Amino acid sequence: MDYWSIGINEVKGSWNYLFNSILNPSWDNYFYWLIGLSLFAYLLELIRPWRPNQSAIRKDFWLDAFYMFFNYFLFYVIGFAFFAKVSEVAIQNAIPSLGDNSITQWVGDLPWLSKLLLYFILVDFIHWNVHRLLHRVPILWEFHKVHHSVEEMGFAAHLRFHWMENVIYKSLQYFPLALIGGFDLEYVFLVHIIQTGIGHLNHANFVIPMGPLKYIFNSSEMHIWHHAHEIPEGKSGVNFGLSLSVWDYIFKTAHIPSDGKNIKLGFPGLASFPKRFTTQFVYPFWKKKG
């Protein structure tokens, strides 16, 4: 099989999709969903800021805005599209029965809304586990430091992360979801939008009163402690949930000791961490040991 041609065709298709997304706004266009969700979260920050003394154009605002578009569009079309498609086809050829089982049939027979909910829960649980790995495995933590280099929290901080996290998340979620099967692209698209919206609000300078729902959904009041400069002794991190908080309560990684809106963010050694996109891009590969 000509994997080179398969990969190149995927890259060309990704470029065409990006340009068509920009030129042709529509309801199934993620480019404008990202812009719309970002403007909505930013408007909430301006109308009712959780930290009133924080500037509307906070520290690294434009850096994070660039990260948003780089991680969701440019990185994929520049190179990851090739890797992702070739890997997918190679795995499917090596294991042709992947996703062809009784579980796939059961999922396929579910009502539309039940299937969407199941996919949302499965993806979030996989991401919770991957997120824990990013904190517990030293080499993965070096990539994840980019996300934790945020010093003032805002909605766009949600998508400040190293490009390797795209590779890690998508690679580790592929097998379990492929084995289950039964999910069409519409579910992937809708869940992606929902996760983006929740992630924006979790990082925003805005608080939604959660009440009992705090035990199910993540929030800015909970997620701020995930970014705290100081974490509880003996732990690699806390509050790993992306959209759902329930996993942290089940597995006892939840930690909200007080109102954390003005706590110091980051990690030990942040002062010497690279501040520009280009140096953060290559940082994990050339950083000195020790």
Residue pairs with C-beta under 8 A, 6 or more apart in sequence:
1 89
1 93
3 86
3 89
3 90
6 85
6 86
6 89
7 81
7 82
7 83
7 85
7 86
8 82
10 81
10 82
10 84
10 85
10 86
11 77
11 79
11 81
11 82
13 81
14 76
14 77
14 81
15 77
18 31
18 73
18 77
21 29
21 30
21 31
21 32
22 31
25 32
26 32
28 189
30 72
30 189
30 192
30 193
31 73
33 193
33 196
34 68
34 69
34 72
34 196
37 193
37 196
37 197
37 200
38 68
38 155
38 156
38 200
40 197
40 200
41 155
41 197
41 200
41 201
41 204
41 206
42 154
42 155
42 156
42 204
44 201
44 204
44 206
45 56
45 154
45 155
45 204
45 205
45 206
46 56
48 206
49 205
49 206
50 204
50 205
50 206
50 207
50 220
50 261
51 153
51 205
51 261
51 262
54 152
54 154
54 205
55 152
58 152
58 153
58 154
58 205
59 151
59 152
60 150
60 151
60 152
60 157
60 160
60 275
61 154
61 156
63 160
63 276
63 277
64 150
64 154
64 156
64 157
64 159
64 160
65 156
66 277
67 156
67 159
67 160
67 161
67 277
68 156
68 158
68 159
70 163
70 277
71 159
71 161
71 163
71 166
72 159
75 163
75 166
76 84
76 166
80 163
80 166
80 167
83 167
84 170
87 171
87 174
88 174
91 98
91 174
91 178
92 98
98 178
98 179
98 181
99 178
99 179
99 180
99 181
99 182
100 181
101 179
101 181
103 179
103 180
103 181
103 182
104 180
104 181
104 182
105 182
106 182
107 115
107 118
107 180
107 181
107 182
107 183
108 181
108 182
110 118
110 182
115 182
115 183
115 187
116 187
116 190
116 191
119 183
119 187
119 188
119 191
120 191
120 194
120 195
120 243
121 244
122 176
122 177
122 180
123 173
123 177
123 191
123 195
124 195
124 241
124 242
124 243
124 244
124 247
125 244
125 247
126 172
126 173
126 176
126 177
127 169
127 173
127 242
128 240
128 241
128 242
128 244
128 247
128 248
129 172
130 168
130 169
130 172
130 173
131 240
131 241
131 242
132 236
132 237
132 240
132 253
133 140
133 168
133 172
134 140
134 141
134 143
134 144
134 165
134 168
135 141
135 144
135 236
135 237
135 240
136 236
136 237
139 284
140 168
142 283
142 284
142 287
143 162
143 164
143 165
143 168
143 284
144 161
144 162
144 165
145 162
145 267
145 273
145 283
145 284
146 160
146 161
146 162
146 280
146 283
147 157
147 160
147 161
147 162
147 165
148 227
148 265
148 266
148 267
149 160
149 266
149 267
149 270
149 273
149 280
150 157
150 160
150 203
150 227
150 265
150 266
151 265
151 266
151 270
152 265
153 203
153 204
153 205
153 220
153 224
153 227
153 265
154 203
154 204
154 205
155 200
155 201
155 203
155 204
155 205
155 206
156 200
156 203
157 203
158 196
158 199
158 200
158 202
158 203
159 199
162 280
162 281
162 283
162 284
163 281
164 284
177 183
194 243
195 242
195 243
198 217
198 218
198 242
198 243
199 242
199 243
201 208
201 219
201 220
202 218
202 219
202 220
202 222
202 223
202 242
203 220
203 223
204 220
205 220
206 220
207 219
207 220
207 221
207 261
208 219
208 220
210 217
210 219
210 221
214 221
214 222
214 245
215 245
215 246
215 249
216 244
216 245
216 246
217 243
217 244
217 245
218 239
218 241
218 242
218 243
218 244
218 245
219 245
221 256
221 259
221 260
221 261
222 239
222 241
222 245
222 248
222 254
222 256
223 239
223 241
224 260
224 261
224 263
224 265
225 238
225 239
225 255
225 256
225 257
225 260
225 263
226 237
226 238
226 239
226 240
227 265
227 266
228 238
228 260
228 263
228 264
228 265
229 263
229 264
229 265
229 266
229 267
229 268
229 270
230 264
231 237
231 238
232 238
232 255
235 253
235 255
237 253
238 248
238 253
238 254
238 255
239 245
239 248
239 253
239 254
239 255
239 256
240 247
240 248
240 253
241 247
241 248
245 254
247 253
248 254
273 280
273 283
274 280
274 283
